[in-house]
Amino acid sequence: MKSIRIKILLAFLIPCFVLTSALGFYNVMNLIRLNEKEITAIQELLFSDYDKNIVQQVETATSIVGLYHEMYEKGEISEEEAQENAKKAVKALRYGEEGYFWIDDSEGNLIAHPMIPQEEGTNRINIQDPNGVALIKEVITAAKDNQNNGFTNFMWEKPQDVETGKLSPKRAYSQLFNPWGWVISTGNYVDHLHNMVDEKSTELSKNLHKNIGALGGFMVISLVLFAMIAIFISRTIANPILKIVKSFEKDEDGKIHIQEIEVKVKDEVGVLANTLNEFALQVRDFINGAMISVEDLSSSVDGLNALTAKVEGNIEVTAANTSDVTQHMEYISDSTNEITATMEEIDQAISSIAQRTEEGAASSSEVSNRAKTLKEYSIASKERTQKMYTEAKSNVEEAIQEVKKVEDIVKLLHQINEIAEHTNLLALNAAIESARAGEAGRGFAVVAEEIRKLSENTSYTVSNIQSISDLIVTSVDNLVNNTRDVLNFIDEDVLTNYDSLVQAGEQYFNDAQQINSIMTELSATSEEIGASTNEITNRAGQVAELIDKSVDSIEGVMQQTSTVLENITEIKNNASNNLKNAEGLKLFVSKFKV
């Protein structure tokens, strides 16, 4: 069984452990989310700067092409010269260490490229990267349709990786120059951006692991502190309670050893300890007083036993002397008692007969009352049944009259059916006439057909209603017949049986009156016989009285002697019981060691 200290410790540690674990898990997950957000933000920032840079560079190249186009429009140079100068200017543009520009037309023909001038004029619309991306087509589509904001991603070999199969990610931006249908593009490899993101991710992961480790250490330290606090609190609460328990422990002999409780706390436990100390003092006083009382009672009982033994001896001598005198009077007393006993038996028999007679008279009176009640109840029931029969019969006759209205509905249905048949005939005639009229009567024919269908539906509905009405009439006829059978049964059988019940109640009442009369006569005869036996008993009592006067004094002495002996015996028994109770109390009190 767990001690109260362990229970308090667990009650404090378990919630602290659960709360600390939950907070630690939440903080770890929060650190992971923040780490992922920071990596995403760095990646977005790097690629955003890269995108802004190449967009600005392409806009610069486009503006240069625009300048030459303006010169052409102003007539300063020809269009061919303007385009040639624009291609040279774009091919000469550079940014960064490897940044350059190229121009394609909307059909995929290469217009200008500083790195592969020998391919200028060729169509590259079907060129694909090793992953199957039609990069020229994607570049042109991005510029024309502003797809993906003009950006295109594909994989390509760096100059130093040609024929090695190593691919690097490349990101290009394209812009359409509408006057000449040129797509001006630039792009660079972005693997260095991915490397920067990976390096930053590795650095952040290390920091994340450090933070998680620090958080874990903090959680362990917190749990240790919580454990120390819990141990202190559990001891503070449990130690006073354990002191109280030890103050009432049993020793090796099974005796309860009551000691004073020394508790310094002022809370409810301290109040309980002080109360138990006061209780222990009261128990100690009670036990000491009980031990003294038991010793005194034992001494008193011993003296009382000696005195009662002496008195019992004297009483036995007196009883022997009076017994001799009573033996001489027993013969006369026995004879008189036999006469008296015989007459008493006769008197008891007569009294029993009289009592049974009175009980019979009372029972017959009750029977008479019950018969009267039965008669009155039967008459009342008959009247109620007669009333119910009359009302039910009247209601049934009214219902029969209401049912006859259903027959009127049937007649009305026949009339509706005749009207429907007549309407059907008229619709047929109208259809014939419309057929004769040809195209002019086609609309009328449609109306006639609808009227014919309506009359047929009416006939069908009337037929169904008539069938239901016939079924209702049949059901109501059956109900009326069954109700009439029930009314006939009430009229012929139930009311007749009530008459028989009334007659039986009257006969029952008359028989009870006759039995009551017989019982009354028998009771009177029993009283006369009882008076005679009482007279005989009185005479025998007078004879016995003469004998009783002779033995009264002797019986008085015997009775007093017997009473004294019984009282002494009772005193002796009570003293013995008190001694046993005192010994039991002494044994119980001895279990406490104060």
Sequence and secondary structure as in RCSB ss.txt:
>XXXX:A:sequence
MKSIRIKILLAFLIPCFVLTSALGFYNVMNLIRLNEKEITAIQELLFSDYDKNIVQQVETATSIVGLYHEMYEKG
EISEEEAQENAKKAVKALRYGEEGYFWIDDSEGNLIAHPMIPQEEGTNRINIQDPNGVALIKEVITAAKDNQNNG
FTNFMWEKPQDVETGKLSPKRAYSQLFNPWGWVISTGNYVDHLHNMVDEKSTELSKNLHKNIGALGGFMVISLVL
FAMIAIFISRTIANPILKIVKSFEKDEDGKIHIQEIEVKVKDEVGVLANTLNEFALQVRDFINGAMISVEDLSSS
VDGLNALTAKVEGNIEVTAANTSDVTQHMEYISDSTNEITATMEEIDQAISSIAQRTEEGAASSSEVSNRAKTLK
EYSIASKERTQKMYTEAKSNVEEAIQEVKKVEDIVKLLHQINEIAEHTNLLALNAAIESARAGEAGRGFAVVAEE
IRKLSENTSYTVSNIQSISDLIVTSVDNLVNNTRDVLNFIDEDVLTNYDSLVQAGEQYFNDAQQINSIMTELSAT
SEEIGASTNEITNRAGQVAELIDKSVDSIEGVMQQTSTVLENITEIKNNASNNLKNAEGLKLFVSKFKV
>XXXX:A:secstr
   HHHHHHHHHHHHHHHHHHHHHHHHHHHHHHHHHHHHHHHHHHHHHHHHHHHHHHHHHHHHHHHHHHHHHHTT
SS HHHHHHHHHHHHHH  BTTTB EEEEETTSBEEE SS GGGTT B TT   TTS  HHHHHHHHHHH GGGG
EEEEEE  GGGTTTT  EEEEEEEEEETTTTEEEEEEEE HHHHHHHHHHHHHHHHHHHHHHHHHHHHHHHHHHH
HHHHHHHHHHHHHHHHHHHHHTT B TTS EE         SHHHHHHHHHHHHHHHHHHHHHHHHHHHHHHHHH
HHHHHHHHHHHHHHHHHHHHHHHHHHHHHHHHHHHHHHHHHHHHHHHHHHHHHHHHHHHHHHHHHHHHHHHHHHH
HHHHHHHHHHHHHHHHHHHHHHHHHHHHHHHHHHHHHHHHHHHHHHHHHHHHHHHHHHHHHHGGGGHHHHHHHHH
HHHHHHHHHHHHHHHHHHHHHHHHHHHHHHHHHHHHHHHIIIIIHHHHHHHHHHHHHHHHHHHHHHHHHHHHHHH
HHHHHHHHHHHHHHHHHHHHHHHHHHHHHHHHHHHHHHHHHHHHHHHHHHHHHHHHHHHHHHHHTTEE 
